[in-house]
Amino acid sequence: MQQTPAYDQYNETLLDLIPENLRAITEIGCMRGTLAEAYRAKNPDCHWVGIDIDPDNIRLARSHCQAVYCRDIEQISETELIRWSRTDAWVFGDTLEHLQDPWKVLARIRQHMPDTGYVIASIPNAQHWSFQARLNIGLFRYENDGLFDRTHLRFFTRTTLFELFESTGFRIEQAVSRVFNFPGAETYIPHIRAMAAASQYDPNLAEADAIPYQYVVRAVPAASSQLA
């Protein structure tokens, strides 16, 4: 797994979706522990485990996490996974898109997590109007961050994000769209609507799905899961 360079900000929407009374949280891609610091300011009794592939991040995250591990979540043993699964929530802040097989990771977590557990994740929207605009003219050029981050291995839309969780034994109970007012949307949205109509698809839904830059979701174990 690769990731973008570390930063000291945290996703406020992601923080808001984490229940405030949890006793233990495991965060994949904890970076410098900034989210842990913000959450524990509200709930100092929470035991926060931070996992990251960058040893420099781990060194800095120690100040805010009660335990830290330098690991690749896709390479961990079953023993470690079971130990970390004794947690109230798994947090993936802009992490799932960096994995080779996020389906397998979520399915493994689902096998061991309690029925009362949560997965809280943020993930970029590959259906954003700016992504569609650049793809339409062939400018799929990787960058250092953003939607075209060169370390992204997987791309999801609202539809396929829900499918990701449903196919791995989860049900999304809350989803929030993060919208940023980048200039240019008014130029491209009419054409996105027209393309949807040409595909015999609902133009209103195509427009709605092209506006969010990122989705933040909270998922719970499905009542009866048929893992893909």
C-alpha positions as CSV (number, residue, x, y, z in Angstrom):
1,M,0.0,0.0,0.0
2,Q,1.2,3.5,-0.9
3,Q,-0.1,6.7,0.5
4,T,0.1,10.4,-0.1
5,P,2.5,12.5,2.0
6,A,1.5,13.0,5.6
7,Y,-0.3,16.2,6.8
8,D,-1.5,17.6,10.1
9,Q,-5.1,18.1,9.2
10,Y,-8.0,15.8,9.8
11,N,-11.4,15.3,8.1
12,E,-14.0,16.9,10.3
13,T,-16.8,15.0,8.6
14,L,-15.1,11.7,9.3
15,L,-14.7,12.8,13.0
16,D,-18.4,13.7,13.2
17,L,-19.4,10.2,12.1
18,I,-17.4,8.4,14.8
19,P,-19.7,7.9,17.8
20,E,-18.4,9.8,20.8
21,N,-18.6,7.1,23.4
22,L,-16.4,4.4,21.9
23,R,-13.9,2.6,24.1
24,A,-11.5,1.4,21.4
25,I,-10.8,2.4,17.8
26,T,-8.4,1.0,15.2
27,E,-7.3,3.5,12.5
28,I,-5.7,2.3,9.3
29,G,-3.5,5.0,7.8
30,C,-3.3,7.0,11.0
31,M,-0.5,9.3,9.6
32,R,0.6,11.6,12.4
33,G,-2.3,10.8,14.8
34,T,-4.1,14.0,14.2
35,L,-7.6,12.4,14.0
36,A,-6.8,10.4,17.2
37,E,-5.8,13.6,18.9
38,A,-9.1,15.4,17.9
39,Y,-11.3,12.4,18.9
40,R,-9.6,11.9,22.2
41,A,-10.0,15.5,23.1
42,K,-13.7,14.7,23.3
43,N,-13.3,11.1,24.6
44,P,-9.9,10.8,26.5
45,D,-10.7,7.3,27.7
46,C,-10.8,5.8,24.2
47,H,-7.9,3.4,23.4
48,W,-6.8,4.4,19.9
49,V,-4.6,2.0,17.9
50,G,-2.9,3.6,14.9
51,I,-1.6,1.6,12.0
52,D,0.5,3.1,9.2
53,I,3.0,1.9,6.6
54,D,5.3,4.9,7.2
55,P,7.7,4.6,10.1
56,D,8.1,8.4,10.3
57,N,4.3,8.7,10.7
58,I,4.3,6.1,13.4
59,R,7.0,7.9,15.3
60,L,4.9,11.1,15.4
61,A,1.6,9.3,16.0
62,R,2.9,7.9,19.3
63,S,2.1,11.2,20.9
64,H,-1.6,10.8,20.2
65,C,-2.3,7.0,20.0
66,Q,-2.2,4.5,22.8
67,A,-0.6,1.9,20.5
68,V,1.0,2.2,17.1
69,Y,2.1,-0.4,14.5
70,C,4.1,0.0,11.3
71,R,2.2,-2.5,9.2
72,D,0.6,-2.9,5.8
73,I,-3.0,-3.9,6.5
74,E,-3.0,-6.2,3.4
75,Q,-0.1,-8.2,4.7
76,I,-0.9,-8.7,8.4
77,S,-1.3,-12.1,9.9
78,E,-4.6,-13.6,11.1
79,T,-3.3,-13.4,14.7
80,E,-2.8,-9.6,14.5
81,L,-6.1,-9.0,12.7
82,I,-8.0,-10.9,15.4
83,R,-6.2,-8.9,18.1
84,W,-7.0,-5.6,16.4
85,S,-10.6,-6.6,15.8
86,R,-11.3,-6.3,19.5
87,T,-12.3,-2.8,18.8
88,D,-15.5,-0.7,18.6
89,A,-14.6,0.8,15.2
90,W,-12.2,0.6,12.3
91,V,-11.4,3.9,10.7
92,F,-10.2,4.3,7.1
93,G,-9.6,8.0,6.3
94,D,-8.8,8.1,2.6
95,T,-7.2,4.7,2.8
96,L,-9.3,2.1,1.0
97,E,-8.5,3.6,-2.4
98,H,-4.8,2.9,-1.8
99,L,-5.3,-0.8,-1.2
100,Q,-4.8,-3.5,-3.9
101,D,-7.8,-5.4,-2.6
102,P,-10.1,-3.4,-0.3
103,W,-12.8,-6.0,-0.8
104,K,-10.6,-8.6,0.9
105,V,-9.5,-6.3,3.7
106,L,-13.1,-5.4,4.6
107,A,-14.2,-9.1,4.3
108,R,-11.5,-10.2,6.7
109,I,-12.4,-7.5,9.2
110,R,-16.1,-8.5,9.0
111,Q,-15.2,-12.1,9.9
112,H,-13.8,-11.1,13.2
113,M,-15.5,-7.9,14.3
114,P,-18.4,-7.8,16.8
115,D,-21.9,-7.2,15.5
116,T,-21.9,-3.9,17.3
117,G,-18.9,-2.6,15.5
118,Y,-18.5,0.1,12.9
119,V,-16.4,0.9,9.9
120,I,-16.0,4.6,9.2
121,A,-14.4,5.6,6.0
122,S,-13.8,8.5,3.6
123,I,-13.2,7.9,0.0
124,P,-12.9,10.2,-3.1
125,N,-15.6,10.3,-5.7
126,A,-14.5,9.2,-9.2
127,Q,-17.7,10.5,-10.6
128,H,-16.9,14.1,-9.7
129,W,-17.5,16.4,-12.6
130,S,-13.9,17.5,-12.7
131,F,-12.8,13.8,-13.0
132,Q,-15.3,13.2,-15.8
133,A,-14.2,16.4,-17.6
134,R,-10.5,15.4,-17.7
135,L,-11.2,11.8,-18.5
136,N,-13.4,12.9,-21.5
137,I,-10.4,14.5,-23.1
138,G,-7.9,11.9,-22.2
139,L,-6.1,13.8,-19.4
140,F,-5.9,11.0,-16.9
141,R,-2.6,12.2,-15.5
142,Y,-1.6,11.2,-12.0
143,E,-0.8,13.9,-9.5
144,N,0.6,14.2,-6.0
145,D,-2.8,14.4,-4.3
146,G,-6.5,14.9,-5.0
147,L,-8.7,12.7,-7.2
148,F,-5.8,11.8,-9.5
149,D,-3.4,11.0,-6.6
150,R,-0.7,8.7,-8.1
151,T,-0.9,6.4,-5.1
152,H,-4.6,5.6,-5.7
153,L,-5.1,2.0,-6.9
154,R,-8.9,1.8,-6.8
155,F,-11.6,4.3,-7.9
156,F,-15.2,4.4,-6.6
157,T,-18.4,6.2,-7.3
158,R,-21.4,6.4,-5.0
159,T,-22.9,3.3,-6.5
160,T,-19.7,1.2,-6.4
161,L,-18.8,2.4,-2.9
162,F,-22.1,1.0,-1.6
163,E,-21.4,-2.2,-3.5
164,L,-18.0,-2.5,-1.9
165,F,-19.5,-2.5,1.6
166,E,-22.5,-4.6,0.7
167,S,-20.4,-7.3,-0.9
168,T,-18.2,-7.6,2.1
169,G,-20.9,-8.0,4.7
170,F,-21.7,-4.5,5.7
171,R,-24.6,-2.1,5.5
172,I,-24.0,1.7,5.2
173,E,-26.2,3.3,7.8
174,Q,-25.1,6.9,7.2
175,A,-23.4,8.6,4.2
176,V,-22.3,12.2,3.9
177,S,-21.3,14.0,0.7
178,R,-18.5,16.5,1.0
179,V,-18.9,19.2,-1.6
180,F,-16.3,21.8,-2.5
181,N,-17.2,24.8,-4.7
182,F,-14.5,24.5,-7.3
183,P,-15.1,26.8,-10.3
184,G,-16.3,25.2,-13.5
185,A,-19.1,22.9,-12.5
186,E,-21.7,25.0,-14.3
187,T,-19.9,24.5,-17.5
188,Y,-19.8,20.7,-17.3
189,I,-23.0,19.7,-15.5
190,P,-25.3,20.3,-18.6
191,H,-23.1,18.0,-20.6
192,I,-23.0,15.3,-17.9
193,R,-26.8,15.5,-17.9
194,A,-26.9,15.1,-21.7
195,M,-24.5,12.1,-21.6
196,A,-26.7,10.4,-18.9
197,A,-29.7,10.9,-21.1
198,A,-27.9,9.5,-24.1
199,S,-27.2,6.4,-22.0
200,Q,-30.9,6.3,-21.0
201,Y,-30.0,7.1,-17.4
202,D,-31.6,9.6,-15.0
203,P,-29.9,13.0,-15.7
204,N,-30.9,14.3,-12.2
205,L,-29.1,11.4,-10.5
206,A,-26.1,11.8,-12.8
207,E,-25.9,15.5,-11.8
208,A,-26.3,14.7,-8.1
209,D,-23.6,12.1,-8.2
210,A,-21.2,14.4,-10.0
211,I,-21.2,17.1,-7.3
212,P,-19.6,15.4,-4.2
213,Y,-15.8,15.4,-4.2
214,Q,-15.7,12.8,-1.4
215,Y,-18.0,10.5,0.5
216,V,-17.8,9.7,4.1
217,V,-19.7,6.7,5.4
218,R,-20.4,4.8,8.5
219,A,-21.1,1.1,8.0
220,V,-22.3,-1.7,10.4
221,P,-22.3,-5.4,10.0
222,A,-25.2,-6.6,7.9
223,A,-27.7,-8.8,9.7
224,S,-26.9,-11.8,7.5
225,S,-23.9,-11.3,5.3
226,Q,-23.2,-13.2,2.1
227,L,-19.6,-12.3,1.5
228,A,-18.5,-12.0,-2.1
